[in-house]
Amino acid sequence: MDRLAKCGANYVPLTPLTFLKRAANVYSNRKSIIHGRVSFTWQQTYERCCRLASSLKSLNIVKNNVVSVLAPNIPAMYEMHFAVPMAGAVLNTINTRLDARNIATILNHSEAKVFFVDYQYVPLARDALRLLMASNIITSMPLVVVIDDIANPTGIRLGKLEYEHLVARGDPGYVPDEITDEWDPTALNYTSGTTSEPKGVVYSHRGAYLSTLSLILGWGMKTEPVYLWSLPMFHCNGWTFTWGVAARGGTNVCIRDTTAAEIYGNIASHKVTHMCCAPIVFNILLEADRRPLTTPVEILTGGAPPPAALLEKIESLGFHVVHAYGLTEATGPALVCEWQKKWDHLAREAQSRLKARQGISILTLADVDVKDPRTMESVTRDGKTMGEIVLRGSSIMKGYLKDANATSKAFHEKGWFMTGDVGVVHPDGYIEIKDRSKDVIISGGENISSVEVEAILYRHPAVVEAAVVAMPHPKWGESPCAFVTLRKTPAAVKEAEIIQHCRKNLPGFMVPKKVQFVKELPKTSTGKIQKFQLRALAKTFDDVVSSENHGKEPSVSQTNWEMPTRDYHQDHQEQIFALSRL
Ligand SMILES: Nc1ncnc2c1ncn2[C@@H]1O[C@H](COP(=O)(O)OP(=O)(O)OP(=O)(O)O)[C@@H](O)[C@H]1O
């Protein structure tokens, strides 16, 4: 048997590009994309991708060149997920919430050859290109192509080239070069920089293909879904659903802005069946004027811990939520909280608590574990013993672009990708994240999971968002400090009331010693709460033991958020040290 050889018929490199061709063959007349008044079929999408790929070739794009794009969830952004690798190039989607300096850094670091810019982002792109030119570090500037509004062209340009012109002048019969090595790069995504400088994460065709399949299976996405693009495609290629919707012959409903009106309006007009979003979008959906859902909508959520209380509220509107956990380095979701039938009969609160856990590995992963990072021994499966969440398998990135040092730190010599997240394993094998290692609060030798304290804060009816960080404490070393945004309620909520609510639900050492009301929490470009900013602020509090000042009314303050200077805290080694104290 071992002499049977691999050949072209039985061993074909894995690539998500095959999903598009299949969709064009099988679902040719089915709607592939809807964007306002514009729509395409899968046959048209395939042809447009062929045309764009051939035009990229005519612009001298060669294998492994980087093509960057700064655009919201518009049809062009979707098409580039296929067209760019069909030209042999690597797609680099840039977060539209970054500033010009960050965009310039990415263009320079990735050595982008072509830079596609949505017309609304031309001023931002222009600033980034000016910075690049002024920096004297760049050897060649990328060629800029503006993506004009497809329905109502504005004529806005930055140079001569325009997206639809490239599509029009391309060859619809273009045949892409075969992918000969599935390990070749297909996408480059920069991390969002919640805890450290953004790094360029490289995905292979193989990793992208397998992650896509795993997520379709993990989420149970059947054929012909109607998928609403509420999650930015620039975030881990839309958690692989850019490729996944093609694989299922689905319809992509593209929206420029993630507002409640756009979401509810498109759900109603196109009978949306699926959408992905970070838990913060739940607040947008809950706070808005709601339109009743006529059919249930499946939501895959992740990127931050969804508090059980929030899951209960969003599901009561008719959404059905599946919870996933992941990282840019894992091609998006790596764990999915797979639902088990035996949980169906449980009360809603108990169900939400189970669902708030991060779950079990997607099928592509060979293994996931929670380990003591010093010994690399697995922790006891008791739901209590904390360690670092580690992953291995084909969804894990190739490595960080031009950063051998960071790559070798991320990959443990024993064959594990170190996530930097602290978690526990429950007796049923489900993993629950307790914190990022940098966010664990160590108070008088006890480890406090900020996520657990936040989950209780979210159960207070007046709380909209909560973040808990370490604050220096004269006696305990560190103590929890909560930053909270409040619902607009007639009765003013006092700090003492929130602390009392925590006292009722948490052991004493976990109760925040201070609660600071803020108008909004500082967030990254991907909507994650920037705890390093809050920690910097917490360090400045002089009334640190407000709740311990018996008899004295604690101060209630409103902070107008001002970004303090960035503080990059500990590096990875220090995180590991912090973990070793768990
Ligand atoms: N379901 C989830 N529950 C809790 N945390 C989550 C969940 N999904 C993702 N996360 C957090 O998000 C992190 C991954 O975020 P991402 O890859 O966007 O980059 P980042 O961590 O924000 O940026 P950087 O690595 O530069 O700090 C995970 O390591 C984890 O801490």
The ligand as a Gaussian input file, in Angstrom:
#p B3LYP/6-31G(d) Opt

LIG

0 1
 N      -15.008000      34.235000      22.693000
 C      -14.047000      34.906000      23.281000
 N      -14.066000      35.095000      24.612000
 C      -13.080000      35.771000      25.238000
 N      -12.039000      36.345000      24.615000
 C      -11.952000      36.179000      23.293000
 C      -12.938000      35.451000      22.562000
 N      -12.565000      35.445000      21.268000
 C      -11.407000      36.128000      21.207000
 N      -11.039000      36.591000      22.398000
 C       -9.843000      37.404000      22.739000
 O       -9.380000      38.032000      21.564000
 C       -8.010000      37.702000      21.342000
 C       -7.669000      37.688000      19.886000
 O       -7.838000      38.965000      19.331000
 P       -7.147000      39.446000      17.978000
 O       -6.539000      38.303000      17.285000
 O       -8.141000      40.269000      17.280000
 O       -5.980000      40.380000      18.321000
 P       -5.677000      41.167000      19.606000
 O       -5.388000      40.130000      20.625000
 O       -6.795000      42.089000      19.903000
 O       -4.355000      41.945000      19.229000
 P       -2.913000      41.727000      19.854000
 O       -2.612000      40.245000      19.777000
 O       -2.051000      42.545000      18.955000
 O       -3.003000      42.234000      21.252000
 C       -7.851000      36.351000      22.012000
 O       -6.500000      36.094000      22.333000
 C       -8.737000      36.505000      23.239000
 O       -8.065000      37.175000      24.283000

